[in-house]
Amino acid sequence: MAGSGASEDQKFCLREVLDTFKLCLSQNKEVYLEHYVAGWRGLVKFLSSLGSVFGFISKDAVNKIQILVGHLDGENGSQYVTVQSMVKYELENELVDLSKRGSHPESGCRTLLRLHRALRWLELFLERLRTSAEDSKTPVMCAEAYNESLAQHHPWVVRKAAGMAFPWLPGRTAFFEVMNVGTPEQVVAMLGEALPLISEVYQITEDLYAQHNLLDLP
Ligand SMILES: CCCCCCCCCCCCC/C=C/[C@@H](O)[C@H](COP(=O)(O)O)NC(=O)CCCCCCCCCCCCCCC
């Protein structure tokens, strides 16, 4: 965390953010919540730098990040060190609404699930960016990635709002520039390194949630 704080005044660099996902995995492949949340913080910062039309998206992500930080910093914080320990703790203590929303609308499990689904969007979008041609359209890549992932969990009105924001994304060249990673070739190389890590974090979480039947938490 100290690292991400120290870089706050410096110019944003997407490599640093994606590197955070490297720190997420423990030796025995558990996912550290602190680094997961730090990764999302960085992504949201990047999204905010793209303009206020994405504000409603950042706002929801920030809200979810805050809920998770609240658990991490709360009196039972030691149970929230990894996603695995969080799931175990919340399930054993019946702190999760399993079939309909009830007394635990802010469980770590349901909150993280929303970010987890968004991580799949990120994976799909970055993979498209990585393999895109110079004249590829970012809004199209973004919408395709969204339709294949998050959209399936969103009601019509959210899908509609998201669809209205996508055309405001900067074009590929400008997008690569705000990433502040270097030349387009360097961006592509960086994405090639970061993507397997993001996929691994995603897959480990997905398997864990599937194993506990948590993929449809309300
Ligand atoms: C760069 C383009 C960014 C486009 C982001 C695509 C995702 C669009 C998502 C639209 C979400 C709209 C906000 C509302 C969401 C909630 O309804 C919904 C459900 O929550 P609930 O069950 O508590 O009600 N929330 C969610 O699904 C969580 C959404 C979290 C979205 C985080 C997106 C962060 C994107 C970071 C962009 C970084 C780009 C980096 C690329 C190099």
The ligand as an SDF file (V2000), in Angstrom:
LIG
                    3D

 42 41  0  0  0  0  0  0  0  0999 V2000
  -11.9300    2.1710  -20.1070 C   0  0  0  0  0  0  0  0  0  0  0  0
  -13.3950    2.0460  -20.2320 C   0  0  0  0  0  0  0  0  0  0  0  0
  -14.0890    1.8030  -19.0050 C   0  0  0  0  0  0  0  0  0  0  0  0
  -15.3600    1.1090  -19.2420 C   0  0  0  0  0  0  0  0  0  0  0  0
  -15.7380    0.2820  -18.0890 C   0  0  0  0  0  0  0  0  0  0  0  0
  -16.6210   -0.8320  -18.5300 C   0  0  0  0  0  0  0  0  0  0  0  0
  -17.4960   -1.3200  -17.5040 C   0  0  0  0  0  0  0  0  0  0  0  0
  -18.8360   -0.7040  -17.5510 C   0  0  0  0  0  0  0  0  0  0  0  0
  -19.5250   -0.9350  -16.2830 C   0  0  0  0  0  0  0  0  0  0  0  0
  -20.7510   -0.1370  -16.0750 C   0  0  0  0  0  0  0  0  0  0  0  0
  -21.0760   -0.1310  -14.6240 C   0  0  0  0  0  0  0  0  0  0  0  0
  -22.0680    0.9170  -14.2770 C   0  0  0  0  0  0  0  0  0  0  0  0
  -22.1690    1.2510  -12.8330 C   0  0  0  0  0  0  0  0  0  0  0  0
  -23.1690    0.4700  -12.0380 C   0  0  0  0  0  0  0  0  0  0  0  0
  -22.9210   -0.7340  -11.6640 C   0  0  0  0  0  0  0  0  0  0  0  0
  -23.7230   -1.5500  -10.7250 C   0  0  0  0  0  0  0  0  0  0  0  0
  -25.0750   -1.6020  -11.0660 O   0  0  0  0  0  0  0  0  0  0  0  0
  -23.1200   -2.9240  -10.7540 C   0  0  0  0  0  0  0  0  0  0  0  0
  -23.8220   -3.8680   -9.8250 C   0  0  0  0  0  0  0  0  0  0  0  0
  -23.6310   -3.4740   -8.5050 O   0  0  0  0  0  0  0  0  0  0  0  0
  -24.7520   -3.8080   -7.4080 P   0  0  0  0  0  0  0  0  0  0  0  0
  -25.0430   -5.2730   -7.4960 O   0  0  0  0  0  0  0  0  0  0  0  0
  -24.1400   -3.4070   -6.0860 O   0  0  0  0  0  0  0  0  0  0  0  0
  -25.9560   -2.9850   -7.7530 O   0  0  0  0  0  0  0  0  0  0  0  0
  -21.7200   -2.8060  -10.4330 N   0  0  0  0  0  0  0  0  0  0  0  0
  -20.7710   -3.4740  -11.1120 C   0  0  0  0  0  0  0  0  0  0  0  0
  -21.0130   -4.2990  -11.9690 O   0  0  0  0  0  0  0  0  0  0  0  0
  -19.3160   -3.1720  -10.7720 C   0  0  0  0  0  0  0  0  0  0  0  0
  -18.7750   -2.3470  -11.8890 C   0  0  0  0  0  0  0  0  0  0  0  0
  -17.3750   -1.9400  -11.6630 C   0  0  0  0  0  0  0  0  0  0  0  0
  -16.8340   -1.3540  -12.9130 C   0  0  0  0  0  0  0  0  0  0  0  0
  -15.4400   -0.9910  -12.7630 C   0  0  0  0  0  0  0  0  0  0  0  0
  -14.8610   -0.5840  -14.0590 C   0  0  0  0  0  0  0  0  0  0  0  0
  -13.5250    0.0030  -13.8480 C   0  0  0  0  0  0  0  0  0  0  0  0
  -12.8550    0.1650  -15.1240 C   0  0  0  0  0  0  0  0  0  0  0  0
  -11.4210    0.4580  -14.9830 C   0  0  0  0  0  0  0  0  0  0  0  0
  -10.9390    0.8820  -16.3060 C   0  0  0  0  0  0  0  0  0  0  0  0
   -9.5450    0.7060  -16.4760 C   0  0  0  0  0  0  0  0  0  0  0  0
   -9.2280    0.6260  -17.8880 C   0  0  0  0  0  0  0  0  0  0  0  0
   -7.8490    0.2170  -18.0910 C   0  0  0  0  0  0  0  0  0  0  0  0
   -7.6350   -0.1150  -19.4780 C   0  0  0  0  0  0  0  0  0  0  0  0
   -6.2860    0.0100  -19.9110 C   0  0  0  0  0  0  0  0  0  0  0  0
  1  2  1  0
  2  3  1  0
  3  4  1  0
  4  5  1  0
  5  6  1  0
  6  7  1  0
  7  8  1  0
  8  9  1  0
  9 10  1  0
 10 11  1  0
 11 12  1  0
 12 13  1  0
 13 14  1  0
 14 15  2  0
 15 16  1  0
 16 17  1  0
 16 18  1  0
 18 19  1  0
 18 25  1  0
 19 20  1  0
 20 21  1  0
 21 22  2  0
 21 23  1  0
 21 24  1  0
 25 26  1  0
 26 27  2  0
 26 28  1  0
 28 29  1  0
 29 30  1  0
 30 31  1  0
 31 32  1  0
 32 33  1  0
 33 34  1  0
 34 35  1  0
 35 36  1  0
 36 37  1  0
 37 38  1  0
 38 39  1  0
 39 40  1  0
 40 41  1  0
 41 42  1  0
M  END
$$$$
